[in-house]
């Protein structure tokens, strides 16, 4: 006997009365999903994606909460290591299964069903970025802040504007990446200001709370009439602009006397040799330790190297006792002195967006890789519930 005709996509089996399929919300727990296409409701137990072309999530395989959390942990490690998203499924998962099988047997190895596809890793990173950014913006909004910005080209010759923010939180100054966004057109002062202004407004940050901006000495940044400085001062005249001290030191070095220039060049060669290889850096650190010398790390700056400033900063923490002095001191200590963070971050950007990943939108990966704010994974797991298996 031939099967009856199809009616609304539901086939009728022989010797069975025809029935209409009605979708119910409780079907979700059995693995069904609901998709709206052309204003019609369709249920499908095998559908893995929503309508093509829309920014909808790909439904994930069923997994216990521990497995769901494990995928977040792995995605966080992948982003922190600046590795491709495919490494989760091609290397990390097979390696974990192999280790589990060797140490605990096949039964435990078969239970390691952690979703680690490249799409899953990308979505996990996106969720973590939203949480990190939400925490950052909430912290910045609570007080005054300063900006550090610079622009540079990546491997695809796209211009990127990188902006860091320094703010007070938890009784101390914190620094984090505010955003990294591509620049269109000619990257003029007007383009940079428009992008910066729109991003601040998009995040709900007010220019009135900004007390300082640090950038390099490019004409697009610090020109008196048409530079970014002139455009910002038109909006907020109280903002203090700082010319990066590293760039300022490079300018007089070009006109040094021959003897001083020789000393400077020798010093630069020594530093480059030490920093050119991790082994050289470790040996130099050991040498300084044996000689009783202090080997300064990347987190040092002019202020932190001075004991008197350290003492002064500790006194500033007594905000309840000296509120007016504290506010005045924070206005002095908060502004950036150089664009070191931007320069360092462009190196990370180049590593993430290389010739093999030239079309990558790297802002999400970059934020997770460099941010000091940790994502609230338990909250993310409870918010983005696991979908049943299809």
C-alpha positions in Angstrom: 0.0 0.0 0.0 1.3 3.4 -0.9 1.6 6.1 1.8 -1.1 8.8 1.8 -0.4 12.3 0.6 1.6 14.8 2.7 -0.3 17.4 4.5 1.5 20.4 5.9 4.8 18.5 5.9 3.5 15.6 8.1 3.3 12.2 6.4 0.5 9.8 7.3 1.5 6.1 7.8 -0.6 3.3 6.3 -3.6 2.1 8.4 -3.3 5.1 10.7 -5.8 8.0 10.9 -4.5 11.3 9.8 -3.5 13.8 12.6 -2.5 17.4 12.6 0.8 18.2 14.3 0.4 21.0 16.9 3.5 22.5 18.4 3.7 22.9 22.2 6.3 24.6 24.4 6.9 21.4 26.4 8.2 19.6 23.3 11.5 21.5 23.9 12.4 19.0 26.6 12.1 16.1 24.1 14.4 17.7 21.5 12.0 19.6 19.3 12.6 23.1 18.2 10.2 25.8 16.9 11.1 27.8 13.8 9.1 30.6 12.3 9.4 30.7 8.5 7.2 33.0 6.4 5.0 33.6 9.5 4.3 29.8 9.8 5.3 27.6 12.8 7.3 24.5 12.0 8.6 21.9 14.5 11.7 20.0 13.6 13.7 17.6 15.7 16.7 17.7 13.4 17.1 21.5 12.8 20.5 22.9 13.8 20.3 26.5 12.7 17.7 29.2 12.5 17.0 31.0 9.2 20.1 31.5 7.1 21.6 35.0 7.0 20.4 36.0 10.5 22.6 36.3 13.5 20.9 33.5 15.3 22.6 30.9 17.5 23.3 27.3 16.3 21.6 25.0 18.7 23.9 22.9 20.7 24.0 19.2 21.7 22.6 18.1 25.0 25.1 18.1 27.8 25.2 18.1 31.6 25.8 21.5 33.3 29.3 20.4 34.1 30.0 19.7 30.4 28.4 23.1 29.5 30.6 24.8 32.0 33.7 22.9 30.7 33.1 24.2 27.2 33.2 27.8 28.6 36.4 27.1 30.5 38.1 25.7 27.4 36.9 28.6 25.2 38.3 31.0 27.8 41.7 29.2 27.6 41.6 29.2 23.8 41.0 33.0 23.7 43.6 33.7 26.4 46.2 31.8 24.4 45.2 33.6 21.2 44.7 30.3 19.4 42.3 29.5 16.5 38.8 28.3 17.5 39.3 25.0 15.6 41.9 23.9 18.1 39.2 22.9 20.6 37.8 20.1 18.4 41.0 19.2 16.5 43.4 19.0 19.4 42.1 19.8 22.9 39.2 17.4 22.9 41.1 14.4 21.3 43.9 15.0 23.7 41.5 15.1 26.7 39.8 11.9 25.6 43.1 10.1 25.0 44.4 11.1 28.5 41.1 10.1 30.1 41.1 6.7 28.3 44.6 6.0 29.3 44.2 6.9 33.0 40.5 5.9 33.7 39.4 3.6 30.9 37.1 3.7 27.9 33.9 4.2 29.9 35.0 7.5 31.4 36.5 8.6 28.1 33.1 8.1 26.3 31.5 10.3 28.8 33.6 13.3 27.9 31.1 14.8 25.5 32.1 18.5 25.8 30.9 20.7 22.9 34.1 22.2 21.4 33.4 22.9 17.8 34.7 26.1 16.3 31.2 27.5 16.2 30.6 26.6 19.9 33.9 28.2 20.9 33.1 31.4 19.0 29.7 31.6 20.7 31.2 31.0 24.1 33.7 33.8 23.5 31.0 36.1 22.3 29.0 35.5 25.5 32.1 36.0 27.7 32.9 39.3 25.9 29.4 40.6 26.6 29.8 39.8 30.3 33.3 41.3 30.5 32.2 44.4 28.7 29.1 44.8 30.9 31.3 44.6 34.0 33.8 47.1 32.6 31.2 49.7 31.6 29.5 49.4 35.0 32.8 50.1 36.7 33.8 53.0 34.5 30.4 54.7 34.9 30.9 55.0 38.6 33.6 57.7 38.4 36.0 59.6 36.3 38.2 57.9 33.7 41.0 58.6 31.2 41.6 57.3 27.7 44.7 56.0 25.9 44.3 55.6 22.1 46.3 54.8 19.0 45.6 53.5 15.5 47.5 51.1 13.4 47.2 48.7 10.4 46.7 45.0 10.6 47.7 42.2 8.2 44.7 42.9 6.0 45.7 46.6 5.7 42.7 47.6 7.7 43.1 50.6 10.1 42.1 49.9 13.7 41.5 52.3 16.5 42.5 50.8 19.9 41.3 52.6 23.0 42.2 51.7 26.6 40.5 53.1 29.7 41.9 53.8 33.2 39.4 54.1 36.1 39.2 53.7 39.8 37.6 50.6 41.2 38.0 48.8 44.5 40.2 51.5 45.9 42.9 51.3 43.2 43.4 52.2 39.5 42.5 49.7 36.9 43.3 49.5 33.2 41.4 47.6 30.5 40.7 47.7 26.8 37.6 49.8 26.1 37.2 48.8 22.4 39.1 48.0 19.2 37.2 49.0 16.1 38.1 49.4 12.4 38.5 52.9 10.9 37.0 53.7 7.5 37.9 56.4 5.0 41.2 58.3 5.4 41.6 58.0 9.2 41.6 61.8 9.6 41.1 63.6 12.9 37.4 63.9 12.1 37.1 60.2 11.4 38.9 59.3 14.7 36.8 61.7 16.7 33.5 60.5 15.1 34.3 56.9 15.9 35.5 57.6 19.4 32.5 59.8 20.2 30.0 57.3 18.8 31.5 54.4 20.7 31.4 56.3 24.0 27.8 57.3 23.5 27.0 53.7 22.5 28.3 52.4 25.8 26.6 55.2 27.7 29.8 56.9 28.8 29.8 60.7 29.2 32.6 63.0 28.0 32.0 65.0 31.2 33.6 62.2 33.3 36.7 62.0 31.1 39.6 63.9 32.5 42.5 62.9 30.3 43.5 61.6 26.9 46.9 60.2 26.0 48.0 59.6 22.4 51.1 59.9 20.2 52.3 63.1 18.5 50.7 62.5 15.1 49.2 65.5 13.4 45.8 63.8 13.3 46.0 63.4 17.1 47.5 66.6 18.5 47.2 69.2 15.8 46.1 72.5 17.4 43.5 73.4 14.8 42.3 70.2 13.1 43.6 67.4 15.3 41.7 65.1 17.6 42.8 67.3 20.5 41.1 70.3 19.0 37.8 68.4 18.3 37.7 66.9 21.8 38.4 70.3 23.5 35.5 71.8 21.6 33.2 69.3 23.4 34.9 69.1 26.8 37.4 71.9 27.4 38.6 70.5 30.8 40.2 67.3 29.3 43.9 67.2 29.7 45.8 65.8 26.7 49.1 64.0 27.2 51.8 63.4 24.5 53.1 59.9 25.0 56.4 60.2 26.9 57.9 57.3 24.9 57.4 59.3 21.7 58.6 62.4 23.3 61.8 60.7 24.3 62.3 59.5 20.8 62.2 63.0 19.4 65.2 64.5 21.2 67.2 61.3 20.6 67.4 62.3 16.9 69.5 65.4 17.8 71.8 64.0 20.4 75.6 64.6 20.4 77.7 61.8 18.9 78.9 60.5 22.2 75.5 60.4 23.8 74.0 58.9 20.6 76.6 56.2 20.7 75.7 55.3 24.3 72.0 55.3 23.4 72.5 53.0 20.4 74.6 50.6 22.5 71.9 50.5 25.2 69.2 49.8 22.6 71.2 46.9 21.2 71.6 45.5 24.7 67.9 45.7 25.4 67.0 44.2 22.1 69.4 41.3 22.6 67.9 40.6 26.0 64.3 40.8 24.8 64.9 39.0 21.5 64.7 35.5 23.1 62.9 34.2 26.3 66.1 32.4 27.3 68.1 35.7 27.3 65.4 37.4 29.4 65.4 34.6 32.0 69.2 34.6 32.2 69.2 38.4 32.7 66.5 38.1 35.4 68.7 35.5 37.2 71.7 37.7 36.9 69.9 40.7 38.4 68.6 38.5 41.2 72.1 37.2 42.0 73.5 40.7 42.1 70.7 41.9 44.3 69.4 44.2 41.6 65.7 44.9 41.0 64.6 43.7 37.5 61.7 45.9 36.5 58.8 44.2 34.7 56.3 45.4 32.2 53.9 46.8 34.8 56.3 49.4 36.1 56.1 53.1 35.3 57.6 56.4 36.3 55.3 56.8 39.3 55.5 53.3 40.6 59.3 53.4 40.7 59.3 56.2 43.2 58.9 55.2 46.8 57.5 58.6 47.7 54.8 58.3 45.2 53.9 54.8 46.6 53.6 56.4 50.0 51.5 59.2 48.6 49.2 56.7 46.8 48.7 54.8 50.1 47.6 58.0 51.8 45.2 58.7 48.9 43.4 55.4 49.7 42.1 57.1 52.9 39.3 58.7 50.9 36.9 58.9 53.9 39.4 60.9 55.9 40.6 63.2 53.1 37.9 63.2 50.4 38.9 66.5 48.7 42.6 65.7 48.7 41.8 62.2 47.4 39.8 63.5 44.5 42.5 66.0 43.6 45.2 63.3 43.8 43.2 60.9 41.6 42.9 63.6 38.9 46.7 63.7 38.8 47.3 59.9 39.0 44.6 58.7 36.7 45.8 60.1 33.3 48.1 57.8 31.2 51.7 58.8 30.7 52.3 56.8 27.5 50.7 54.7 24.9 52.5 51.5 26.0 49.3 49.5 26.4 48.2 50.3 22.8 51.7 49.4 21.4 51.7 46.2 23.3 48.2 45.3 22.2 48.9 45.9 18.6 51.5 43.1 18.9 48.7 40.8 20.3 46.4 41.9 17.5 49.1 41.0 14.9 49.4 37.5 16.5 45.7 36.9 16.5 44.9 38.3 13.1 47.6 36.8 11.0 47.8 35.8 7.3 46.0 32.6 8.1 43.1 34.4 9.9 43.1 37.7 7.9 39.3 37.9 7.8 38.8 37.4 11.5 36.9 40.0 13.5 39.4 39.9 16.3 37.8 42.3 18.8 36.1 39.5 20.8 39.2 37.3 20.9 41.4 40.3 21.7 39.2 41.4 24.6 39.2 38.0 26.3 42.9 37.6 25.7 43.9 40.9 27.4 41.2 41.8 29.8 41.9 41.5 33.5 38.2 41.1 34.2 37.2 37.5 34.3 33.8 36.4 32.8 31.2 35.1 35.2 31.0 31.6 33.7 28.5 30.3 36.3 26.1 33.1 35.5 26.6 32.5 31.8 25.8 28.8 32.2 22.6 29.6 34.0 21.6 32.3 31.5 22.3 30.4 28.3 20.6 27.1 29.1 21.7 23.9 27.3 19.6 22.8 24.4 18.6 19.1 24.1 20.2 16.9 21.5 18.9 16.8 18.0 
